[in-house]
Amino acid sequence: QYPFISSGIEDYIEDYFSEIIGVDNDPAEPVSDIRFAVKNNTVHRLMNNPLHESMVHLKGKTCPLPGYQMFRMQVKVNMELYRKLLRWGSKIIVLSPSKLRSGILKDLHKTLRLYEISAKDI
């Protein structure tokens, strides 16, 4: 057995990935305070499979959507974040920041238009 000798790369890797979901890390992108609401019947599942290590359940915080509970996390906005959020469909809704919220809404509108066009051709 050989003793483990740290090269220091472990700390670099941990720092690099601690601010993001996935691997896409733009150094110019700031870390955002992401607020989102999760449907009540999905909270347990999300808690067992958190989106990010910084995710926190804001218990006791009143949610503007009935039947949903509040969460937050601190990450950079990137494509992997979009994909993870969209994977949950209507069970998760982003409340802030507005840039992320409007980006998701824009993507959903594009997808809806694509499905409407495709449905006519079938």
N, CA, C and O atoms as a printed pandas DataFrame, in Angstrom:
     atom_number atom_name residue_name chain_id  residue_number  x_coord  y_coord  z_coord
0              1         N          GLN        A               1    0.829   -1.187    0.000
1              2        CA          GLN        A               1    0.000    0.000    0.000
2              3         C          GLN        A               1    0.869    1.244    0.000
3              4         O          GLN        A               1    1.839    1.352    0.750
4              5         N          TYR        A               2    0.498    2.174   -0.855
5              6        CA          TYR        A               2    1.199    3.450   -0.910
6              7         C          TYR        A               2    0.325    4.528   -0.280
7              8         O          TYR        A               2   -0.884    4.548   -0.510
8              9         N          PRO        A               3    0.904    5.415    0.502
9             10        CA          PRO        A               3    0.102    6.485    1.102
10            11         C          PRO        A               3   -0.372    7.465    0.026
11            12         O          PRO        A               3    0.316    7.691   -0.970
12            13         N          PHE        A               4   -1.555    8.040    0.240
13            14        CA          PHE        A               4   -2.099    9.025   -0.697
14            15         C          PHE        A               4   -1.366   10.349   -0.502
15            16         O          PHE        A               4   -1.289   10.873    0.609
16            17         N          ILE        A               5   -0.842   10.871   -1.578
17            18        CA          ILE        A               5   -0.175   12.166   -1.536
18            19         C          ILE        A               5   -0.958   13.113   -2.437
19            20         O          ILE        A               5   -1.081   12.882   -3.640
20            21         N          SER        A               6   -1.477   14.160   -1.856
21            22        CA          SER        A               6   -2.299   15.110   -2.605
22            23         C          SER        A               6   -1.422   15.958   -3.524
23            24         O          SER        A               6   -0.353   16.431   -3.139
24            25         N          SER        A               7   -1.909   16.131   -4.740
25            26        CA          SER        A               7   -1.211   16.985   -5.695
26            27         C          SER        A               7   -1.789   18.396   -5.680
27            28         O          SER        A               7   -1.233   19.305   -6.296
28            29         N          GLY        A               8   -2.907   18.579   -4.974
29            30        CA          GLY        A               8   -3.572   19.879   -4.950
30            31         C          GLY        A               8   -4.659   19.988   -6.000
31            32         O          GLY        A               8   -5.501   20.884   -5.932
32            33         N          ILE        A               9   -4.652   19.088   -6.971
33            34        CA          ILE        A               9   -5.651   19.133   -8.042
34            35         C          ILE        A               9   -7.048   18.850   -7.489
35            36         O          ILE        A               9   -8.040   19.331   -8.036
36            37         N          GLU        A              10   -7.129   18.069   -6.404
37            38        CA          GLU        A              10   -8.436   17.742   -5.825
38            39         C          GLU        A              10   -9.168   19.010   -5.376
39            40         O          GLU        A              10  -10.371   19.144   -5.598
40            41         N          ASP        A              11   -8.447   19.930   -4.749
41            42        CA          ASP        A              11   -9.056   21.185   -4.296
42            43         C          ASP        A              11   -9.500   22.024   -5.485
43            44         O          ASP        A              11  -10.568   22.635   -5.450
44            45         N          TYR        A              12   -8.688   22.059   -6.536
45            46        CA          TYR        A              12   -9.037   22.812   -7.735
46            47         C          TYR        A              12  -10.315   22.257   -8.350
47            48         O          TYR        A              12  -11.219   23.015   -8.702
48            49         N          ILE        A              13  -10.388   20.939   -8.478
49            50        CA          ILE        A              13  -11.564   20.297   -9.067
50            51         C          ILE        A              13  -12.795   20.575   -8.221
51            52         O          ILE        A              13  -13.854   20.901   -8.758
52            53         N          GLU        A              14  -12.672   20.452   -6.906
53            54        CA          GLU        A              14  -13.801   20.712   -6.009
54            55         C          GLU        A              14  -14.284   22.149   -6.152
55            56         O          GLU        A              14  -15.489   22.391   -6.221
56            57         N          ASP        A              15  -13.355   23.111   -6.196
57            58        CA          ASP        A              15  -13.732   24.521   -6.373
58            59         C          ASP        A              15  -14.384   24.757   -7.726
59            60         O          ASP        A              15  -15.369   25.489   -7.817
60            61         N          TYR        A              16  -13.851   24.152   -8.771
61            62        CA          TYR        A              16  -14.365   24.340  -10.126
62            63         C          TYR        A              16  -15.815   23.874  -10.225
63            64         O          TYR        A              16  -16.644   24.563  -10.820
64            65         N          PHE        A              17  -16.125   22.733   -9.658
65            66        CA          PHE        A              17  -17.455   22.151   -9.794
66            67         C          PHE        A              17  -18.436   22.598   -8.710
67            68         O          PHE        A              17  -19.632   22.338   -8.840
68            69         N          SER        A              18  -17.979   23.254   -7.658
69            70        CA          SER        A              18  -18.875   23.610   -6.559
70            71         C          SER        A              18  -19.890   24.685   -6.940
71            72         O          SER        A              18  -20.916   24.825   -6.274
72            73         N          GLU        A              19  -19.620   25.445   -7.997
73            74        CA          GLU        A              19  -20.506   26.545   -8.386
74            75         C          GLU        A              19  -21.424   26.202   -9.546
75            76         O          GLU        A              19  -22.210   27.044   -9.979
76            77         N          ILE        A              20  -21.340   24.991  -10.051
77            78        CA          ILE        A              20  -22.084   24.663  -11.264
78            79         C          ILE        A              20  -22.822   23.341  -11.136
79            80         O          ILE        A              20  -22.592   22.549  -10.222
80            81         N          ILE        A              21  -23.727   23.139  -12.101
81            82        CA          ILE        A              21  -24.356   21.840  -12.312
82            83         C          ILE        A              21  -23.806   21.358  -13.640
83            84         O          ILE        A              21  -23.905   22.071  -14.639
84            85         N          GLY        A              22  -23.234   20.176  -13.677
85            86        CA          GLY        A              22  -22.638   19.656  -14.900
86            87         C          GLY        A              22  -21.175   20.038  -15.008
87            88         O          GLY        A              22  -20.453   20.045  -14.011
88            89         N          VAL        A              23  -20.731   20.360  -16.235
89            90        CA          VAL        A              23  -19.320   20.675  -16.454
90            91         C          VAL        A              23  -19.088   22.029  -17.114
91            92         O          VAL        A              23  -17.951   22.499  -17.151
92            93         N          ASP        A              24  -20.127   22.665  -17.634
93            94        CA          ASP        A              24  -20.004   23.933  -18.346
94            95         C          ASP        A              24  -19.830   25.076  -17.351
95            96         O          ASP        A              24  -20.789   25.492  -16.700
96            97         N          ASN        A              25  -18.596   25.582  -17.237
97            98        CA          ASN        A              25  -18.307   26.612  -16.242
98            99         C          ASN        A              25  -17.674   27.824  -16.923
99           100         O          ASN        A              25  -16.479   27.823  -17.217
100          101         N          ASP        A              26  -18.480   28.855  -17.171
101          102        CA          ASP        A              26  -17.999   30.094  -17.762
102          103         C          ASP        A              26  -17.444   30.965  -16.640
103          104         O          ASP        A              26  -18.197   31.367  -15.753
104          105         N          PRO        A              27  -16.138   31.271  -16.657
105          106        CA          PRO        A              27  -15.546   32.074  -15.584
106          107         C          PRO        A              27  -16.184   33.464  -15.453
107          108         O          PRO        A              27  -16.159   34.058  -14.375
108          109         N          ALA        A              28  -16.751   33.980  -16.544
109          110        CA          ALA        A              28  -17.370   35.310  -16.504
110          111         C          ALA        A              28  -18.784   35.288  -15.918
111          112         O          ALA        A              28  -19.312   36.334  -15.539
112          113         N          GLU        A              29  -19.390   34.123  -15.843
113          114        CA          GLU        A              29  -20.761   34.007  -15.328
114          115         C          GLU        A              29  -20.744   34.049  -13.806
115          116         O          GLU        A              29  -20.041   33.260  -13.175
116          117         N          PRO        A              30  -21.509   34.958  -13.210
117          118        CA          PRO        A              30  -21.539   35.008  -11.741
118          119         C          PRO        A              30  -22.422   33.900  -11.163
119          120         O          PRO        A              30  -23.289   33.360  -11.850
120          121         N          VAL        A              31  -22.194   33.579   -9.922
121          122        CA          VAL        A              31  -23.061   32.646   -9.207
122          123         C          VAL        A              31  -24.379   33.372   -8.939
123          124         O          VAL        A              31  -24.385   34.514   -8.480
124          125         N          SER        A              32  -25.495   32.698   -9.230
125          126        CA          SER        A              32  -26.821   33.292   -9.055
126          127         C          SER        A              32  -27.555   32.642   -7.889
127          128         O          SER        A              32  -27.353   31.467   -7.581
128          129         N          ASP        A              33  -28.402   33.426   -7.255
129          130        CA          ASP        A              33  -29.290   32.921   -6.221
130          131         C          ASP        A              33  -30.565   32.463   -6.919
131          132         O          ASP        A              33  -31.415   33.283   -7.266
132          133         N          ILE        A              34  -30.695   31.162   -7.123
133          134        CA          ILE        A              34  -31.830   30.588   -7.846
134          135         C          ILE        A              34  -32.936   30.276   -6.844
135          136         O          ILE        A              34  -32.723   29.530   -5.888
136          137         N          ARG        A              35  -34.106   30.843   -7.064
137          138        CA          ARG        A              35  -35.287   30.536   -6.247
138          139         C          ARG        A              35  -36.270   29.777   -7.123
139          140         O          ARG        A              35  -36.547   30.181   -8.252
140          141         N          PHE        A              36  -36.793   28.677   -6.601
141          142        CA          PHE        A              36  -37.743   27.897   -7.375
142          143         C          PHE        A              36  -38.770   27.248   -6.449
143          144         O          PHE        A              36  -38.532   27.061   -5.256
144          145         N          ALA        A              37  -39.917   26.912   -7.038
145          146        CA          ALA        A              37  -40.997   26.274   -6.296
146          147         C          ALA        A              37  -41.154   24.844   -6.798
147          148         O          ALA        A              37  -41.020   24.567   -7.990
148          149         N          VAL        A              38  -41.442   23.948   -5.864
149          150        CA          VAL        A              38  -41.564   22.523   -6.163
150          151         C          VAL        A              38  -42.930   22.037   -5.698
151          152         O          VAL        A              38  -43.356   22.322   -4.579
152          153         N          LYS        A              39  -43.606   21.303   -6.566
153          154        CA          LYS        A              39  -44.929   20.764   -6.248
154          155         C          LYS        A              39  -44.844   19.896   -4.991
155          156         O          LYS        A              39  -43.907   19.114   -4.830
156          157         N          ASN        A              40  -45.821   20.040   -4.112
157          158        CA          ASN        A              40  -45.816   19.335   -2.820
158          159         C          ASN        A              40  -45.531   17.839   -2.940
159          160         O          ASN        A              40  -44.756   17.290   -2.156
160          161         N          ASN        A              41  -46.153   17.178   -3.915
161          162        CA          ASN        A              41  -45.965   15.726   -4.022
162          163         C          ASN        A              41  -44.630   15.337   -4.646
163          164         O          ASN        A              41  -44.369   14.152   -4.855
164          165         N          THR        A              42  -43.782   16.317   -4.947
165          166        CA          THR        A              42  -42.474   16.061   -5.544
166          167         C          THR        A              42  -41.331   16.401   -4.594
167          168         O          THR        A              42  -40.186   16.023   -4.844
168          169         N          VAL        A              43  -41.627   17.105   -3.516
169          170        CA          VAL        A              43  -40.596   17.580   -2.589
170          171         C          VAL        A              43  -39.734   16.437   -2.077
171          172         O          VAL        A              43  -38.508   16.540   -2.086
172          173         N          HIS        A              44  -40.350   15.356   -1.633
173          174        CA          HIS        A              44  -39.597   14.224   -1.076
174          175         C          HIS        A              44  -38.632   13.645   -2.120
175          176         O          HIS        A              44  -37.480   13.342   -1.810
176          177         N          ARG        A              45  -39.110   13.498   -3.344
177          178        CA          ARG        A              45  -38.272   12.953   -4.408
178          179         C          ARG        A              45  -37.086   13.867   -4.705
179          180         O          ARG        A              45  -35.968   13.398   -4.915
180          181         N          LEU        A              46  -37.339   15.171   -4.720
181          182        CA          LEU        A              46  -36.263   16.125   -4.979
182          183         C          LEU        A              46  -35.249   16.147   -3.831
183          184         O          LEU        A              46  -34.045   16.260   -4.064
184          185         N          MET        A              47  -35.733   16.040   -2.607
185          186        CA          MET        A              47  -34.832   16.032   -1.454
186          187         C          MET        A              47  -33.906   14.804   -1.486
187          188         O          MET        A              47  -32.765   14.867   -1.029
188          189         N          ASN        A              48  -34.410   13.696   -2.027
189          190        CA          ASN        A              48  -33.589   12.488   -2.153
190          191         C          ASN        A              48  -32.653   12.535   -3.359
191          192         O          ASN        A              48  -31.725   11.733   -3.466
192          193         N          ASN        A              49  -32.904   13.483   -4.269
193          194        CA          ASN        A              49  -32.087   13.630   -5.471
194          195         C          ASN        A              49  -31.875   15.124   -5.718
195          196         O          ASN        A              49  -32.395   15.662   -6.695
196          197         N          PRO        A              50  -31.119   15.803   -4.849
197          198        CA          PRO        A              50  -30.985   17.261   -4.950
198          199         C          PRO        A              50  -30.347   17.695   -6.267
199          200         O          PRO        A              50  -29.514   16.988   -6.833
200          201         N          LEU        A              51  -30.749   18.857   -6.737
201          202        CA          LEU        A              51  -30.205   19.403   -7.977
202          203         C          LEU        A              51  -28.742   19.820   -7.815
203          204         O          LEU        A              51  -27.956   19.740   -8.759
204          205         N          HIS        A              52  -28.388   20.265   -6.606
205          206        CA          HIS        A              52  -27.035   20.753   -6.329
206          207         C          HIS        A              52  -26.810   20.694   -4.828
207          208         O          HIS        A              52  -27.763   20.709   -4.049
208          209         N          GLU        A              53  -25.545   20.627   -4.423
209          210        CA          GLU        A              53  -25.217   20.551   -2.997
210          211         C          GLU        A              53  -25.657   21.789   -2.219
211          212         O          GLU        A              53  -25.832   21.717   -1.003
212          213         N          SER        A              54  -25.838   22.922   -2.895
213          214        CA          SER        A              54  -26.253   24.154   -2.220
214          215         C          SER        A              54  -27.769   24.266   -2.080
215          216         O          SER        A              54  -28.262   25.215   -1.470
216          217         N          MET        A              55  -28.516   23.311   -2.635
217          218        CA          MET        A              55  -29.982   23.384   -2.593
218          219         C          MET        A              55  -30.499   23.325   -1.160
219          220         O          MET        A              55  -30.092   22.474   -0.369
220          221         N          VAL        A              56  -31.409   24.253   -0.842
221          222        CA          VAL        A              56  -31.981   24.339    0.495
222          223         C          VAL        A              56  -33.503   24.437    0.372
223          224         O          VAL        A              56  -34.024   25.197   -0.444
224          225         N          HIS        A              57  -34.197   23.666    1.186
225          226        CA          HIS        A              57  -35.657   23.726    1.275
226          227         C          HIS        A              57  -36.006   24.878    2.214
227          228         O          HIS        A              57  -35.614   24.865    3.381
228          229         N          LEU        A              58  -36.732   25.863    1.719
229          230        CA          LEU        A              58  -37.084   27.030    2.529
230          231         C          LEU        A              58  -38.385   26.763    3.277
231          232         O          LEU        A              58  -39.424   27.355    2.985
232          233         N          LYS        A              59  -38.304   25.868    4.237
233          234        CA          LYS        A              59  -39.478   25.504    5.031
234          235         C          LYS        A              59  -40.000   26.735    5.756
235          236         O          LYS        A              59  -39.226   27.526    6.294
236          237         N          GLY        A              60  -41.296   26.886    5.764
237          238        CA          GLY        A              60  -41.904   28.012    6.456
238          239         C          GLY        A              60  -42.019   29.264    5.599
239          240         O          GLY        A              60  -42.744   30.190    5.962
240          241         N          LYS        A              61  -41.320   29.311    4.472
241          242        CA          LYS        A              61  -41.428   30.460    3.569
242          243         C          LYS        A              61  -42.667   30.262    2.711
243          244         O          LYS        A              61  -42.815   29.230    2.057
244          245         N          THR        A              62  -43.546   31.236    2.710
245          246        CA          THR        A              62  -44.789   31.133    1.950
246          247         C          THR        A              62  -44.489   31.182    0.456
247          248         O          THR        A              62  -43.793   32.074   -0.028
248          249         N          CYS        A              63  -45.025   30.215   -0.253
249          250        CA          CYS        A              63  -44.834   30.130   -1.695
250          251         C          CYS        A              63  -45.989   30.846   -2.396
251          252         O          CYS        A              63  -47.142   30.698   -1.991
252          253         N          PRO        A              64  -45.691   31.622   -3.445
253          254        CA          PRO        A              64  -46.763   32.317   -4.167
254          255         C          PRO        A              64  -47.671   31.382   -4.958
255          256         O          PRO        A              64  -48.739   31.797   -5.410
256          257         N          LEU        A              65  -47.265   30.135   -5.128
257          258        CA          LEU        A              65  -48.075   29.159   -5.851
258          259         C          LEU        A              65  -48.677   28.157   -4.878
259          260         O          LEU        A              65  -47.937   27.478   -4.166
260          261         N          PRO        A              66  -49.996   28.047   -4.827
261          262        CA          PRO        A              66  -50.604   27.055   -3.941
262          263         C          PRO        A              66  -50.211   25.643   -4.366
263          264         O          PRO        A              66  -50.185   25.326   -5.556
264          265         N          GLY        A              67  -49.907   24.806   -3.387
265          266        CA          GLY        A              67  -49.536   23.427   -3.671
266          267         C          GLY        A              67  -48.061   23.247   -3.990
267          268         O          GLY        A              67  -47.639   22.163   -4.394
268          269         N          TYR        A              68  -47.268   24.309   -3.809
269          270        CA          TYR        A              68  -45.831   24.256   -4.072
270          271         C          TYR        A              68  -45.065   24.722   -2.841
271          272         O          TYR        A              68  -45.600   25.446   -2.002
272          273         N          GLN        A              69  -43.805   24.301   -2.740
273          274        CA          GLN        A              69  -42.927   24.715   -1.641
274          275         C          GLN        A              69  -41.675   25.364   -2.224
275          276         O          GLN        A              69  -41.255   25.052   -3.338
276          277         N          MET        A              70  -41.090   26.273   -1.447
277          278        CA          MET        A              70  -39.957   27.075   -1.905
278          279         C          MET        A              70  -38.604   26.392   -1.664
279          280         O          MET        A              70  -38.399   25.713   -0.658
280          281         N          PHE        A              71  -37.696   26.593   -2.618
281          282        CA          PHE        A              71  -36.318   26.122   -2.544
282          283         C          PHE        A              71  -35.407   27.210   -3.085
283          284         O          PHE        A              71  -35.855   28.144   -3.749
284          285         N          ARG        A              72  -34.122   27.072   -2.790
285          286        CA          ARG        A              72  -33.118   27.952   -3.377
286          287         C          ARG        A              72  -31.813   27.201   -3.511
287          288         O          ARG        A              72  -31.581   26.202   -2.830
288          289         N          MET        A              73  -30.964   27.692   -4.398
289          290        CA          MET        A              73  -29.608   27.170   -4.531
290          291         C          MET        A              73  -28.739   28.265   -5.141
291          292         O          MET        A              73  -29.238   29.201   -5.765
292          293         N          GLN        A              74  -27.452   28.129   -4.950
293          294        CA          GLN        A              74  -26.484   29.114   -5.422
294          295         C          GLN        A              74  -25.591   28.452   -6.465
295          296         O          GLN        A              74  -24.667   27.714   -6.122
296          297         N          VAL        A              75  -25.872   28.719   -7.747
297          298        CA          VAL        A              75  -25.093   28.142   -8.845
298          299         C          VAL        A              75  -25.009   29.131  -10.004
299          300         O          VAL        A              75  -25.743   30.118  -10.062
300          301         N          LYS        A              76  -24.098   28.836  -10.919
301          302        CA          LYS        A              76  -24.027   29.601  -12.159
302          303         C          LYS        A              76  -25.091   29.067  -13.118
303          304         O          LYS        A              76  -25.368   27.868  -13.151
304          305         N          VAL        A              77  -25.675   29.967  -13.887
305          306        CA          VAL        A              77  -26.650   29.553  -14.895
306          307         C          VAL        A              77  -25.877   29.007  -16.098
307          308         O          VAL        A              77  -25.027   29.688  -16.672
308          309         N          ASN        A              78  -26.193   27.759  -16.467
309          310        CA          ASN        A              78  -25.581   27.133  -17.636
310          311         C          ASN        A              78  -26.588   26.166  -18.260
311          312         O          ASN        A              78  -27.691   25.988  -17.744
312          313         N          MET        A              79  -26.204   25.551  -19.360
313          314        CA          MET        A              79  -27.127   24.655  -20.062
314          315         C          MET        A              79  -27.516   23.444  -19.226
315          316         O          MET        A              79  -28.659   22.992  -19.292
316          317         N          GLU        A              80  -26.592   22.919  -18.448
317          318        CA          GLU        A              80  -26.924   21.766  -17.607
318          319         C          GLU        A              80  -27.987   22.115  -16.572
319          320         O          GLU        A              80  -28.842   21.289  -16.254
320          321         N          LEU        A              81  -27.934   23.343  -16.045
321          322        CA          LEU        A              81  -28.968   23.796  -15.104
322          323         C          LEU        A              81  -30.319   23.838  -15.802
323          324         O          LEU        A              81  -31.314   23.353  -15.263
324          325         N          TYR        A              82  -30.359   24.426  -17.020
325          326        CA          TYR        A              82  -31.608   24.452  -17.789
326          327         C          TYR        A              82  -32.166   23.044  -17.947
327          328         O          TYR        A              82  -33.345   22.803  -17.687
328          329         N          ARG        A              83  -31.311   22.110  -18.376
329          330        CA          ARG        A              83  -31.771   20.736  -18.612
330          331         C          ARG        A              83  -32.300   20.077  -17.349
331          332         O          ARG        A              83  -33.329   19.402  -17.376
332          333         N          LYS        A              84  -31.594   20.274  -16.245
333          334        CA          LYS        A              84  -32.044   19.655  -14.988
334          335         C          LYS        A              84  -33.388   20.213  -14.549
335          336         O          LYS        A              84  -34.244   19.465  -14.075
336          337         N          LEU        A              85  -33.581   21.512  -14.699
337          338        CA          LEU        A              85  -34.850   22.119  -14.300
338          339         C          LEU        A              85  -35.987   21.683  -15.231
339          340         O          LEU        A              85  -37.077   21.346  -14.770
340          341         N          LEU        A              86  -35.728   21.690  -16.536
341          342        CA          LEU        A              86  -36.768   21.307  -17.499
342          343         C          LEU        A              86  -37.154   19.838  -17.372
343          344         O          LEU        A              86  -38.274   19.459  -17.715
344          345         N          ARG        A              87  -36.248   19.022  -16.890
345          346        CA          ARG        A              87  -36.528   17.591  -16.711
346          347         C          ARG        A              87  -37.717   17.363  -15.770
347          348         O          ARG        A              87  -38.428   16.367  -15.900
348          349         N          TRP        A              88  -37.930   18.274  -14.835
349          350        CA          TRP        A              88  -38.993   18.120  -13.855
350          351         C          TRP        A              88  -40.346   18.608  -14.365
351          352         O          TRP        A              88  -41.354   18.435  -13.680
352          353         N          GLY        A              89  -40.391   19.208  -15.541
353          354        CA          GLY        A              89  -41.654   19.664  -16.125
354          355         C          GLY        A              89  -42.385   20.642  -15.225
355          356         O          GLY        A              89  -41.776   21.559  -14.673
356          357         N          SER        A              90  -43.670   20.454  -15.076
357          358        CA          SER        A              90  -44.495   21.370  -14.286
358          359         C          SER        A              90  -44.357   21.153  -12.778
359          360         O          SER        A              90  -45.024   21.829  -11.994
360          361         N          LYS        A              91  -43.521   20.240  -12.377
361          362        CA          LYS        A              91  -43.324   19.986  -10.944
362          363         C          LYS        A              91  -42.362   20.997  -10.313
363          364         O          LYS        A              91  -42.315   21.131   -9.090
364          365         N          ILE        A              92  -41.586   21.714  -11.156
365          366        CA          ILE        A              92  -40.683   22.767  -10.691
366          367         C          ILE        A              92  -40.906   24.007  -11.532
367          368         O          ILE        A              92  -41.007   23.926  -12.757
368          369         N          ILE        A              93  -40.984   25.161  -10.871
369          370        CA          ILE        A              93  -41.061   26.421  -11.591
370          371         C          ILE        A              93  -40.023   27.385  -11.011
371          372         O          ILE        A              93  -39.952   27.583   -9.798
372          373         N          VAL        A              94  -39.229   27.975  -11.890
373          374        CA          VAL        A              94  -38.213   28.937  -11.471
374          375         C          VAL        A              94  -38.893   30.270  -11.185
375          376         O          VAL        A              94  -39.680   30.758  -11.996
376          377         N          LEU        A              95  -38.591   30.854  -10.037
377          378        CA          LEU        A              95  -39.151   32.148   -9.653
378          379         C          LEU        A              95  -38.155   33.277   -9.902
379          380         O          LEU        A              95  -38.548   34.381  -10.282
380          381         N          SER        A              96  -36.880   33.006   -9.690
381          382        CA          SER        A              96  -35.847   34.011   -9.937
382          383         C          SER        A              96  -34.503   33.306  -10.078
383          384         O          SER        A              96  -34.336   32.197   -9.569
384          385         N          PRO        A              97  -33.556   33.916  -10.748
385          386        CA          PRO        A              97  -33.549   35.253  -11.311
386          387         C          PRO        A              97  -34.384   35.319  -12.591
387          388         O          PRO        A              97  -34.627   34.302  -13.240
388          389         N          SER        A              98  -34.811   36.515  -12.937
389          390        CA          SER        A              98  -35.699   36.695  -14.090
390          391         C          SER        A              98  -35.036   36.270  -15.392
391          392         O          SER        A              98  -35.724   35.811  -16.304
392          393         N          LYS        A              99  -33.714   36.410  -15.502
393          394        CA          LYS        A              99  -33.003   35.995  -16.719
394          395         C          LYS        A              99  -33.159   34.489  -16.952
395          396         O          LYS        A              99  -33.405   34.059  -18.079
396          397         N          LEU        A             100  -33.018   33.701  -15.907
397          398        CA          LEU        A             100  -33.186   32.248  -16.008
398          399         C          LEU        A             100  -34.643   31.910  -16.295
399          400         O          LEU        A             100  -34.940   31.086  -17.161
400          401         N          ARG        A             101  -35.540   32.544  -15.570
401          402        CA          ARG        A             101  -36.974   32.300  -15.752
402          403         C          ARG        A             101  -37.408   32.598  -17.190
403          404         O          ARG        A             101  -38.106   31.793  -17.808
404          405         N          SER        A             102  -36.999   33.748  -17.719
405          406        CA          SER        A             102  -37.402   34.117  -19.083
406          407         C          SER        A             102  -36.717   33.222  -20.118
407          408         O          SER        A             102  -37.301   32.938  -21.163
408          409         N          GLY        A             103  -35.489   32.773  -19.844
409          410        CA          GLY        A             103  -34.811   31.852  -20.754
410          411         C          GLY        A             103  -35.541   30.523  -20.851
411          412         O          GLY        A             103  -35.689   29.972  -21.942
412          413         N          ILE        A             104  -35.995   30.010  -19.726
413          414        CA          ILE        A             104  -36.754   28.751  -19.714
414          415         C          ILE        A             104  -38.086   28.949  -20.430
415          416         O          ILE        A             104  -38.493   28.101  -21.225
416          417         N          LEU        A             105  -38.762   30.051  -20.158
417          418        CA          LEU        A             105  -40.044   30.332  -20.801
418          419         C          LEU        A             105  -39.875   30.433  -22.320
419          420         O          LEU        A             105  -40.697   29.906  -23.070
420          421         N          LYS        A             106  -38.820   31.101  -22.774
421          422        CA          LYS        A             106  -38.543   31.235  -24.206
422          423         C          LYS        A             106  -38.327   29.861  -24.833
423          424         O          LYS        A             106  -38.850   29.583  -25.912
424          425         N          ASP        A             107  -37.564   29.007  -24.170
425          426        CA          ASP        A             107  -37.301   27.667  -24.675
426          427         C          ASP        A             107  -38.586   26.839  -24.744
427          428         O          ASP        A             107  -38.801   26.099  -25.704
428          429         N          LEU        A             108  -39.429   26.964  -23.734
429          430        CA          LEU        A             108  -40.693   26.225  -23.731
430          431         C          LEU        A             108  -41.614   26.696  -24.860
431          432         O          LEU        A             108  -42.298   25.882  -25.479
432          433         N          HIS        A             109  -41.635   27.998  -25.130
433          434        CA          HIS        A             109  -42.442   28.525  -26.242
434          435         C          HIS        A             109  -41.937   27.992  -27.583
435          436         O          HIS        A             109  -42.740   27.628  -28.443
436          437         N          LYS        A             110  -40.615   27.943  -27.770
437          438        CA          LYS        A             110  -40.039   27.398  -29.006
438          439         C          LYS        A             110  -40.442   25.939  -29.174
439          440         O          LYS        A             110  -40.815   25.508  -30.265
440          441         N          THR        A             111  -40.365   25.191  -28.090
441          442        CA          THR        A             111  -40.715   23.771  -28.139
442          443         C          THR        A             111  -42.191   23.593  -28.483
443          444         O          THR        A             111  -42.545   22.734  -29.291
444          445         N          LEU        A             112  -43.038   24.395  -27.877
445          446        CA          LEU        A             112  -44.475   24.314  -28.142
446          447         C          LEU        A             112  -44.765   24.617  -29.612
447          448         O          LEU        A             112  -45.550   23.914  -30.249
448          449         N          ARG        A             113  -44.132   25.666  -30.152
449          450        CA          ARG        A             113  -44.340   25.995  -31.574
450          451         C          ARG        A             113  -43.870   24.846  -32.469
451          452         O          ARG        A             113  -44.525   24.530  -33.462
452          453         N          LEU        A             114  -42.757   24.228  -32.131
453          454        CA          LEU        A             114  -42.247   23.104  -32.910
454          455         C          LEU        A             114  -43.238   21.947  -32.897
455          456         O          LEU        A             114  -43.481   21.329  -33.934
456          457         N          TYR        A             115  -43.809   21.650  -31.745
457          458        CA          TYR        A             115  -44.779   20.563  -31.654
458          459         C          TYR        A             115  -46.059   20.893  -32.409
459          460         O          TYR        A             115  -46.671   20.006  -33.003
460          461         N          GLU        A             116  -46.472   22.162  -32.394
461          462        CA          GLU        A             116  -47.681   22.557  -33.135
462          463         C          GLU        A             116  -47.460   22.406  -34.632
463          464         O          GLU        A             116  -48.355   21.940  -35.338
464          465         N          ILE        A             117  -46.299   22.786  -35.129
465          466        CA          ILE        A             117  -45.988   22.658  -36.556
466          467         C          ILE        A             117  -45.920   21.184  -36.925
467          468         O          ILE        A             117  -46.494   20.770  -37.932
468          469         N          SER        A             118  -45.227   20.392  -36.123
469          470        CA          SER        A             118  -45.061   18.965  -36.408
470          471         C          SER        A             118  -46.386   18.233  -36.391
471          472         O          SER        A             118  -46.599   17.330  -37.199
472          473         N          ALA        A             119  -47.284   18.602  -35.486
473          474        CA          ALA        A             119  -48.576   17.926  -35.371
474          475         C          ALA        A             119  -49.404   18.106  -36.635
475          476         O          ALA        A             119  -50.150   17.204  -37.016
476          477         N          LYS        A             120  -49.285   19.253  -37.289
477          478        CA          LYS        A             120  -50.047   19.509  -38.510
478          479         C          LYS        A             120  -49.570   18.621  -39.664
479          480         O          LYS        A             120  -50.353   18.250  -40.538
480          481         N          ASP        A             121  -48.283   18.289  -39.651
481          482        CA          ASP        A             121  -47.700   17.505  -40.737
482          483         C          ASP        A             121  -47.870   16.001  -40.559
483          484         O          ASP        A             121  -47.589   15.235  -41.482
484          485         N          ILE        A             122  -48.319   15.574  -39.404
485          486        CA          ILE        A             122  -48.440   14.128  -39.141
486          487         C          ILE        A             122  -49.708   13.584  -39.748
487          488         O          ILE        A             122  -49.985   12.390  -39.632
